[in-house]
Amino acid sequence: MHLFDTTGAANTEKTLELSAAAATALDIDTILVATTSGKTGLQAVQRFTGRKVVVITHSTGFAKAGMQQIDPELLEQIKQLGARVLTTTHAFGGVGRAVRRKFQTYQVDEIMAQTLRIFGQGTKVAVELAVMAADAGLAPVDRDVIAIGGTGSGADTAVVLQPAHAQDLFELKIRQLICKPYL
C-alpha cells in the first residue's frame, strides 16, 4: 500500500497510476471513480481505456438546491469516451442527512460514514461509491472492483473491494487498500 504525505488533488495522477497497476495485476475490469467537477472522472476514463469505468458524481442539490456541480462539457467528454455516469443520492447521506438537519440528531447512515472516515475521507467515499453503483446495477456484487475517492478534490484513495447493495451492506468486502493519505 502506498501512503501519501498530503490529501487531495496533488495525488490524483499517482492514485490513478497505482490503481491501473492493481487492475492489471488483479485482472479487475470495473473501476468506480468519484468526481465533483468532472476533472478526476475524465482523467480516470482516459487512464482506464478498455475497462468499464463508472464515474459517480455528487447528487444534484448536494451543494445548492437544484444544482449539479459537474461541468457539462467534461460530462459530455466522459460519456463520449464510453464511461457510464451515475448521479444519485449518496448511500451515506440521503434521508438520514435530512433528519440530522431538521432534528439535530444523527442517523445510522451518517454514523457509518463517520466511522469509515476513521480510515480517511477517501475510504468512506470508495465504500459509498461501491454501494451506489451496485444499487444502480453498474457494479458487480460477485467480484472485485477498484473504487477511487478523495479528500476535498481529486483522488487520493483507491480500494479493491467487492461491492454490495445497500440492504446487504455488511456483505461488502474491503480486500486491499491500494493507496491513501497517511492520517
DODO-864713 format. One record per residue: x, y, z of N, C-alpha, C in turn; residue in one letter. Coordinates in steps of 0.1 Angstrom, whole numbers, plus 5000, padded with zeros to 4 digits. Example, Ala and Ser with C-alpha at 12.3 -4.5 7.8 and 13.67 -1.06 7.14 Angstrom:
BEGIN
513249435078512349555078513249675078A
512849785071513749895071512950005079S
This chain:
BEGIN
500849885000500050005000500950125000M
500550224992501250354991500550455000H
501350525008500850635017501250765012L
500350865010500650995006500951085018F
501751185017502051275027500951385029D
500251405019499151505019497851445013T
496751525015495551475009495251554996T
494251514988493751594978494351574964G
494051674955494251664941495651644937A
496651684945498051664941498351514940A
497551424945497751284945497051214933N
496251284926495351224916496151134906T
497151184900497851114889498450984895E
499050994906499750874912498650774917K
497550824922496450734926495950654914T
495750724902495250654890496350554885L
497650594886498750504882498750384890E
498650394903498650274912497450194910L
496350254907495050184905495150104892S
495750164882495850094869496749974870A
497849984878498749874880498049764888A
497249794898496449694906495449634897A
494749704889493749654880494349544871A
495549574865496149484857496649354864T
497249374876497749264884496649174889A
495549234892494449154898493349124888L
493549164876492549134865491149194869D
491149314873489949384876489449464865I
488249454860487749524849486849644851D
486349654864485449764867486149864877T
486149994872486750104880485650204884I
485450234896484550334901485350454905L
484950574901485650694905484750804908V
485050874919484250984923484751114916A
483751194912484151324906483151434910T
483651554913482751664916482651754904T
483751804899483751894888483751824874S
484251694875484351614863485851594859G
486751674865488151664861488751524864K
488551484876489051354880488451244872T
487151254870486451154862486951144848G
487251254842487851254828489251194829L
490051234838491351174839491351014841Q
490350974848490250824850489850754838A
488850814831488350754818489550744808V
490350844808491450844798492550744802Q
492650724815493750634820493250484819R
492050454821491550314821490850274808F
491450304797490950264784490850114784T
489750064779489549924778488849854790G
488649934800488049884812486649954814R
485849894822484549954824484750064835K
484450184832484650294841483350354845V
483050364857481750434862482150554870V
481750674865482050794871480850834879V
481150864892480050894901480151034906I
479051114903479051254907478451274920T
478551394925477751444936476251434932H
475351414941473951414938473551564935S
472651574926472151714923471551774936T
471851894939471451954951472451944962G
473551874961474451854971475051984977F
475452074968475952204973474952314973A
473952304964472952404964471652344957K
470552364962469252304957469152324942A
468952204936468752204921469952214913G
471152234919472352254911473152124910M
473752094898474651984896476052044895Q
477051994902478352054902479252014890Q
478951904884479851864873479751964861I
480951994855481052074844480352004832D
479352064825478651994814479551954803P
480652034800481551994789482351874793E
482851874806483551754810482651624810L
481451644815480451534815480251484801L
480151564791480051514777481251444773E
482451494776483651424772483751284779Q
483351274791483351154798482451054792I
481251094788480351004781480850964767K
481451054760481951024747483050924747Q
483750924758484850824759484350684764L
483050674766482450544769482250514783G
482450604792482150574806480650594810A
480250514820478950534825479050644836R
477950724837477950824847476750804856V
476950804869475950784879475850904888L
474550954888474251074897473051024905T
473251014918472150954926472351004941T
471450974949471551004963472750934969T
473551004977474650934984474150834994H
474850714993474450605002474450635017A
475450725021475550765035475150905038F
474250955029473851095031472551135025G
471551045025470251075020469251125030G
468251045033467251085042467851105056V
468851035060469451055073470051195075G
470551245064471051385065469951485067R
468751455061467651545063467151545077A
467151425083466751405097467751485106V
469051475103470051545111469851695110R
469651745097469451895095468151945102R
467151865102465851905108465851895123K
466351785128466151745142467451745150F
468551785144469851785150470251655157Q
469951545150470351415155470851325144T
471851245146472451165136471751035134Y
471650985122471050855119472150755116Q
471850635114472750525112473650545100V
473150595089473950615077475150715079D
474850825086475850925088476850875099E
476450795108477350735118478250635111I
477750565102478650475094479650555086M
479150665080480150745072481250795081A
480850845093481850895102482850785107Q
482350665109483150555112484150525101T
483750525089484650495077485650605076L
485350725080486250835079487450815088R
487350725098488550695106489650655097I
489350585086490350545076490750645066F
489950765067490150875057488950895049G
488751025045487651065037487550985024Q
488650955018488650885005488150745007G
488450675018488050545021486450535022T
485950635029484450645031483850665017K
484450755009483950774995483950644987V
485050574988485250454980484150344983A
483850334996482850235000481450284996V
481250414997479950474993479750454978E
480750484970480650464956480250324952L
480850224959480550084956479150044959A
478550094969477150074973476250144963V
476550264959475750334950475750274936M
476950234932477050174918476350034918A
476549954929475849824930474349844929A
473849934937472349964937471850004923D
472650074915472350114902472550004891A
473049894895473349784885474649814877G
475449904882476649944874477949884880L
477849804891479049744897478549604901A
479449504898479049364902479149344917P
478349254922478449224937479149094939V
479549024928480148894929481548894925D
482149004923483649014920484149154924R
485449164925486149284930486149394919D
486149514924486349634916487349724923V
487749824916488549934923487750054924I
487650104936486950234939487950334943A
487750454936488750564938487950684943I
488450734955487850854961488850954965G
488451064971489451164975488951244987G
489851334990489651425002489551564996T
488351624996488251754991488051754976G
489151754969489151744954490251644949S
490051604937490951504932490851364938G
491851284936491751144941493051124949A
492851064961494051034970493850894976D
492750824973492550694979492050594968T
492550474968492050374960491950244967A
490850164966490550054973490049934964V
490549824966490049704960488949644969V
487749634964486649584972485649504964L
484849424971483749364965482449434969Q
481749504960480649584963479449504969P
478549574975477249514980476149614978A
474949564977473849654977473649714991H
472949834991472749905004472149815015A
471149735011470449655020471349535025Q
472449515018473349405021474749465024D
474749585030476049655032477149575039L
476749495048477749415056478349295048F
477849275036478449185027479649245019E
479749375019480749445012482149405018L
483149375010484449335015485549425010K
486249485019487449565015488549465014I
489149445003490249345001491549405003R
491749534997493149584997493049744996Q
493849805004494049955002495249964993L
494950034981496050054972496850174976I
496150284980496850404984495850484992C
496350565001495550665009496550765015K
495950875020496850965027497250905041P
498350945046498850905059498151005068Y
497250955077496551055085497051055099L
